[in-house]
């Protein structure tokens, strides 16, 4: 499965869950996504700077962690 197909599959599932959440849960989910997106942006920006190899490695690790379905780390 390519990355785009995998993304589409996961985002459809996430949106279906989001729609079933009560308003409080939707608020928490939006905050979680906003926080994680900002973290990834900062790491990728750092990775693109000269000498940013370590940040690039950290960005890769963060993306892998975000892909895991670990209920303990959610929100």
N, C-alpha and C positions, 0 to 999 in steps of 0.2 A: 504494500500500500504506500503510495507516495505521500509526501508531507501535506499537500493540499487536500487530498482525499481524507487523510487522517484528521486534519484540522476540521474539515466540514462535518465529519462524523461526530467528533467531540463537541463542537460548538452547537450542533443540533440537540445533542443530549443535554448540554448545559442549559440551553434556552428552554427546553421542555421542563427541566427541573425548576428553573427560575420562575416560569409561569405558574407553577404549582405552589410556590412559596407564599406565605403570608407577607403583607407589606413590610414587616420588620425584617424578615429573612431576605427580601429583595434589597432592602437598604444595606444590610450587611454584605450581601453578595456584590453590590456595586462598589462599596468601599474596598472590598478585597481585590476586585479586578483593578480598580484605580491604583491601589497601592502596589500591586504586583507589576502592572504595566510600567509605572514610573521607575521601579527598581530595575527592570530589564532595560529600559531606555538609558538609565544612568550607566549601567554596566557596559552596554554596547557602545555608548559614547566614549567611555574610558578605554575600551578595547581598540577603538579606532584612532586613538591618540598615539603618538610615538612612544614606544616602550610599554604599550598597553597589553602585552601578551598575557600577563597574569589576569587582568580584568576580563580578557576574552575567555580564558579558561573558567573563571568564576561565572561568567555569563552562561557558558555552556552547562556548567553544573547546576545553576539555578533553573535553567530551562528544563533540564532533566528532572529535577525535583518537582517542578510544577506539573510535569506530565504524569507523575505518579499519583495514583488515587489513594492518598493516605488521609483518612478522616481525621486523624489527630492533628495534622498540620493545617487543616482548612480553617480559616478565619480565626 
